[in-house]
Amino acid sequence: MMHDEPQVARDDVIKGTDDDAIISKLSAVNLGYLDDSFVKHFVKRPSRRPPLINRGSYIRTRSLDAFTEQFIKSNIPPEPTAATTTTTPHTSAIIQSSSTPTTKTTAISPIPAAGIKKQIVSLGCGSDTRYFKFKAKGLSALKYFEIDFPESTAKKAVVIKKNKAFTDIIGDPDLKLGMGGTELYSNDYCLLSGDLREFTESIVPKLKAHGFDTSLPTLFLSECVLIYIQPGDSDAIVNWVGTNMDASLFVVYEQINPADAFGAMMLRNLKARRIELPGIHAYPSLKSQEERFTSRGWQAAGAVNMNKLHESLSEQELKRISSLEIFDEVEEWQLLADHYCVAWAYQAKPQQSETYRAQLIQLLSNSVSS
Ligand SMILES: C[S@@+](CC[C@H](N)C(=O)[O-])C[C@H]1O[C@@H](n2cnc3c(N)ncnc32)[C@H](O)[C@@H]1O
């Protein structure tokens, strides 16, 4: 992706990065690193990737899955010691429960044990299958929104719509195609088309038109996406989320360390495929990845590289993946893994009730605790 290329050609290259990601994911699935029966439907020509790439796909998917699972599962039990409050909780955030408090209620806690409604937004979803994989395991949020360029969502919509493996999981007889076949709408899953560089003016209104609720705790996922967007545009997304959502968790997976020898080689290799990473120079380190959020008022942020994530595998899991194929590129792995990171941040706005805000923060912090 060279600067003198027209924008359309540059965008085509970026859309193509999804093909690479999904072929690599299928390679990791076929070898037994990952368990995902949906990925194969998005790959026409499967190809076995080298062990280094398989391990990378495994760590990447596993770590974003872990955040997603913890977010879906995280909840706040009512405090045993009754906190008498007459404030109105954000009832839209609370699943129907007989104990849902009202202004007149002496509530034990603004959030009942029954649970709290949550949303997930996958920015630049490509062919990602996380919604299907989790729902198949009985884990789902109130709404799961996916966004990508129309050409990418059109391809995804066709695969989903014509395949019972997907429509059964969606489980909505009113599942509909829209916007010339580039979008899908159902009760809890929406595939939306658009350009993330126009987030505030075009993506947000579209999300809202399909039931997106800024008062609900929401997980925003960017798996190898913001890095392809100019920092001004990706900052606009982080700013909008931080300013407009009552409670949100943002998880980013992307490359770092462009300046050392390996980083420079990584950029040269990508450039040879016409791919540039404008975001890497704005957020080149773990520290700057955290500051991308904390400098914009987010309450907590963290970032770890892929080596750290790899080290945190249990002995048993390490033994399991080591048995899948010969892996002797340990030094190359460590270098590669030093150049990819997961960063996360959360924020919750002041609420009518301080107790409710504390609970939201607790919920978000539970989602990121290891
Ligand atoms: C490397 S792929 C990652 C796909 C998916 N997140 C995953 O990890 O499997 C990057 C995706 O981001 C999408 N993307 C990049 N820039 C975008 C933009 N400005 N608007 C919408 N989608 C974008 C691309 O079309 C592509 O599907």
The ligand as an SDF file (V2000), in Angstrom:
LIG
                    3D

 27 29  0  0  0  0  0  0  0  0999 V2000
   -6.3520   -8.2140    9.3030 C   0  0  0  0  0  0  0  0  0  0  0  0
   -8.0520   -8.1800    9.0040 S   0  0  0  0  0  0  0  0  0  0  0  0
   -8.6470   -8.7100   10.6080 C   0  0  0  0  0  0  0  0  0  0  0  0
  -10.0210   -9.3000   10.5740 C   0  0  0  0  0  0  0  0  0  0  0  0
  -10.5450   -9.7610   11.9300 C   0  0  0  0  0  0  0  0  0  0  0  0
  -10.5900   -8.6570   12.8860 N   0  0  0  0  0  0  0  0  0  0  0  0
   -9.6810  -10.8690   12.4640 C   0  0  0  0  0  0  0  0  0  0  0  0
   -8.8080  -10.6050   13.2920 O   0  0  0  0  0  0  0  0  0  0  0  0
   -9.8630  -12.0050   12.0430 O   0  0  0  0  0  0  0  0  0  0  0  0
   -8.4290   -6.4280    9.0320 C   0  0  0  0  0  0  0  0  0  0  0  0
   -9.8800   -6.1270    8.7510 C   0  0  0  0  0  0  0  0  0  0  0  0
  -10.1330   -4.7590    9.0520 O   0  0  0  0  0  0  0  0  0  0  0  0
  -10.9790   -4.2370    8.0410 C   0  0  0  0  0  0  0  0  0  0  0  0
  -10.7890   -2.7870    7.9590 N   0  0  0  0  0  0  0  0  0  0  0  0
   -9.6110   -2.1200    7.8840 C   0  0  0  0  0  0  0  0  0  0  0  0
   -9.8470   -0.7980    7.7560 N   0  0  0  0  0  0  0  0  0  0  0  0
  -11.1970   -0.6370    7.7410 C   0  0  0  0  0  0  0  0  0  0  0  0
  -12.0390    0.5000    7.6250 C   0  0  0  0  0  0  0  0  0  0  0  0
  -11.5500    1.7230    7.4720 N   0  0  0  0  0  0  0  0  0  0  0  0
  -13.3770    0.2970    7.6680 N   0  0  0  0  0  0  0  0  0  0  0  0
  -13.8950   -0.9440    7.7990 C   0  0  0  0  0  0  0  0  0  0  0  0
  -13.1400   -2.0450    7.9160 N   0  0  0  0  0  0  0  0  0  0  0  0
  -11.7970   -1.9050    7.8920 C   0  0  0  0  0  0  0  0  0  0  0  0
  -10.5100   -4.9530    6.7820 C   0  0  0  0  0  0  0  0  0  0  0  0
  -11.4610   -4.8930    5.7480 O   0  0  0  0  0  0  0  0  0  0  0  0
  -10.2570   -6.3620    7.2990 C   0  0  0  0  0  0  0  0  0  0  0  0
  -11.4000   -7.1780    7.2310 O   0  0  0  0  0  0  0  0  0  0  0  0
  1  2  1  0
  2  3  1  0
  2 10  1  0
  3  4  1  0
  4  5  1  0
  5  6  1  0
  5  7  1  0
  7  8  2  0
  7  9  1  0
 10 11  1  0
 11 12  1  0
 11 26  1  0
 12 13  1  0
 13 14  1  0
 13 24  1  0
 14 15  1  0
 14 23  1  0
 15 16  2  0
 16 17  1  0
 17 18  1  0
 17 23  2  0
 18 19  1  0
 18 20  2  0
 20 21  1  0
 21 22  2  0
 22 23  1  0
 24 25  1  0
 24 26  1  0
 26 27  1  0
M  CHG  2   2   1   9  -1
M  END
$$$$
